[in-house]
Amino acid sequence: MGKIKHELWTFAKAEMSASVSSCVDFGLAISLTFLELFTYGYANIIGVVCGGLTNFTLNCQYVFSHTGRGKKSLAERYLLVWLGSMLLNGGGTNLLTWLAGGTRYFVIVKCLVALAVAFGFNYPLQRGWVFKHKTMSEEDK
């Protein structure tokens, strides 16, 4: 029961971190789009980048601490996952917004794509690879 409780708590912390990061991402993307400072494509990319940096910082400090990995190793692993996430979020949102007919559907599309990527891509890879505890065989390398 202790392991399940630990996993649920880790998942809850990861989702809190993701929520804060999503606020940064969405806040910037929506504000920059509707203030007409950037088109939805560029605003979305700016939001995704800033949200990703926020998420990495929070995850290192509060969610997946004590992995036995150095910051450089974590950053390299996170960067690979984050690039995939950015491509899925940015590309998926931009493509589906364009297919849906433009800016008026941007917020709905961004929400749907973000949820799919968060649960199907980000959390599994962050938990199982980026912030996975270092094993004895990895320490020998």
Secondary structure, 3 states (H helix, E strand, C coil): CHHHHHHHHHHHHHHHHHHHHHHHHHHHHHHHHHCCCCCHHHHHHHHHHHHHHHHHHHHHHHHCCCCCCCHHHHHHHHHHHHHHHHHHHHHHHHHHHHHHCCHHHHHHHHHHHHHHHHHHHHHHHHHHHHCCCCCHHHHHC
